[in-house]
Amino acid sequence: MSAEAGGADRDTEVGGVADVASTPAVANVPTLNVANLLTLSRLVLVPLFVLALFTADGTDPAWRYVATGVFAVAALTDRVDGWVARKYSLITDFGKIADPIADKALIGAALVGLSVLGELPWWVTIVIAVRELGITLLRFWVIRHGVIPASRGGKAKTLAQSLAIGAYLLPLGAWADPVCWALMGVALVLTVATGLDYVVRALRLRAGSSR
C-alpha cells in the first residue's frame, strides 16, 4: 500500500532503501521491463479498485472485500517491483518517477473514495493529499541537483497509511472504529513528520548544489 513500502525502493523518498534510492539508473536498461510493468499494473488497478469500492454505493460487504483485495494486490506490486528492480538491476529513470506517482494514485484514490462515502473525514484526506502532492512537486524541483536518499520514516509512513486504509476498507463494523482511528492517527503523524523532513533535506540539497 503507499504505499511511499518496498517497491518504492526505487523512489527518492517513499518507502525505499537509501542505497537503492541513490543508485543511478543503469545504462541500456530497457524502459519496458518487468519492474516497470509491475508499476504500470498498479496504475491499471487503481480504476478497478475505485469501481469495486463504489459498487452498490460502497455498502455491499462482498464488494468491500473485493475492493480491499484489489488494494492489497496493488500495494503488493509496490514491494515486488522494487525487489525486482534491485535484484535484476532494472532501475530506470522512468521507474524512479512512475513508482511514486503510482503509489500516490493508489493511496489518493482510496482516501478520496472513503471520504466521498462519508467513512473518512475530508480533512484527513486533504492533509495527506497536500503532503503527497507537495513532496511530488518538490521532488521535481530538486531532481536536477541530485537524489535525496530514502528514509526509514518514509517506509513506515507508507506501511501505516496502507494498514489504516485497509482497516477502513474492510467491512468490520463499528467495533473496529477505535482501531481504524488509531492506525490513521499514526499514519497522519508519520505523513506530516516525514514531509517536513523531506522539505528540510530538499532545501539542503539545493543549497549544497548551488555552492
JOBEL-V450326 format. One record per pair of residues at least 6 apart in sequence whose C-alpha atoms are under 6 Angstrom apart, sorted by the first residue. I is the first residue (numbers start at 1). J is the second residue. D is the distance in Angstrom with one decimal. If there is no record, write none. Layout:
I J D
I J D
This chain:
1 75 3.6
1 162 4.4
2 103 5.3
2 107 5.8
2 158 4.2
2 162 5.8
3 103 5.2
3 158 4.6
3 162 5.9
4 14 3.5
4 15 4.5
4 154 6.0
4 158 4.6
5 15 4.4
5 79 5.9
5 155 5.2
5 158 5.5
5 159 5.9
6 15 6.0
6 16 6.0
6 78 5.9
6 79 3.8
6 82 5.8
7 78 3.8
7 79 3.7
7 80 5.7
7 81 5.0
7 82 3.6
8 14 5.5
8 15 5.3
8 16 5.1
8 82 6.0
9 16 3.3
9 17 5.3
9 82 5.2
10 21 5.2
10 82 5.9
10 96 5.3
11 21 5.6
11 96 5.1
12 21 5.2
12 148 5.4
12 149 5.6
12 150 5.2
13 150 4.2
14 154 4.9
15 154 4.7
15 155 3.2
16 150 5.2
17 150 5.5
18 149 4.6
18 150 4.6
21 149 5.6
21 150 6.0
22 147 5.9
22 149 5.7
25 91 5.1
25 92 4.5
25 93 5.8
35 81 4.5
35 84 5.7
35 85 5.5
36 95 5.8
38 77 6.0
38 81 5.7
39 99 5.8
42 74 5.0
43 102 5.4
46 106 5.7
49 67 5.3
49 70 5.7
52 63 5.8
52 67 5.0
53 67 5.2
61 171 5.8
68 169 5.8
85 91 5.2
111 125 5.6
114 120 5.5
115 121 5.8
115 122 5.5
145 209 5.9
153 194 6.0
157 187 5.8
157 190 5.2
157 191 5.8
160 187 4.8
161 187 5.1
164 180 6.0
164 183 4.9
164 184 5.1
167 180 5.7
